[in-house]
Amino acid sequence: MELDPQEMTKVSNRLKRAQGQLTAVIRMLDAGEDCEDVVTQLAAVSRALDRAGFAIIASGMKQCLTEPTTPSGEPALDVAKLEKLFLSLA
C-alpha cells in the first residue's frame, strides 16, 4: 500500500524536526547540561516520533477505508496488521 505523498511530506518534516531535536539532546549530554533539561528535550523527541507514527497509521487507515483492496483484489491492510502497527507505538 502506498501512502498519500502529501500527508507523508508532513510526516517527513516532523521526523526531520525530531532528528534535529535528537541531535540537540546528544549535544546537551556531551556538554553536561542539566538532567531535567535533557529529559524534557528527550520527551519532546519521543512525542514527535509517536505523532509521526500515528500519522502514518492514520493515513493507512484512511486509505484502507477508501481503497479497501489492492489492484489484485487482496485486502490493502487487514485489521490484524493495522492493530499490530498501532500497538507497536503504544
N, C-alpha and C positions, 0 to 999 in steps of 0.2 A: 504494500500500500504506500503510495506517495502522499506526503503531507502537503498542505497548501503552502506554496512558496512564500506568499505574502505574510502568512502567520509565522512561518519559520524564520523569516528575516527578523521579526521582533524577538523571537526566542534567541536567535544567534546574537543579536545585540545585547540581550540580557546576559547571556553567557560570557560575552566579551567584557561586560562591566564586572561580572563576578570574577573573571580571570584577573582583572586589574585590582579588584579588592583583595584577592588572594595573594597577589604579588606584594601588596601593601602589608598584609598580615605577616608575611615572611620577613619583609624588611623590618617591621616592628619587632619581631622576635630577635632578629640579628642585632638590632640596636638596643635590645634590653629594655624595651618600653614596658610600661605598667601592665600588669597581668589583666586588670579589668578592661583596659582599652583594647588589648589584643583579643580577649574573649568576645567583647562587643563586636569588633570587626569580623571575627570569625563567624559569629552568629549571623551577621548580615550576609556573608558569603553563602552560608548554608541555606538561608531563606531564599536567596536569589536562585540557587541551584534547584531547590524544591519547586519554586514557582515556574522555572523553565521546564522542569519535568512534567508538572501538572499541565502546563500549556500544551506540551506535545501530546499528552494523553487526551486532553480535551479536544484538540484538533483531530486526533484519530477517532474519537468517539463521534464527533460531528460528521466526519467523513463516512464512518460506518453507518450512520443513520441515513445519510443522503445517498450513499453508494454502497449498499449492503453486500454486494458481490463483486468479485473481480471479473474482468472480461471473459475468463474461462468458466464463470459460474460458481466459483468457490466463495465461501464467506470471506469478506475482506479482513475481518478480525473477529474471532469468536469471543464470546463473553468470558470464557475462562482465561484466555490470553490477556484480555483487557483488564480483568480483575487482578491477574498476576502482575501486570505492569503497574497498575495503580498501587497495589500493596507493596511493591518494591520501593516506593517512595515514602511509605508510611513509617 
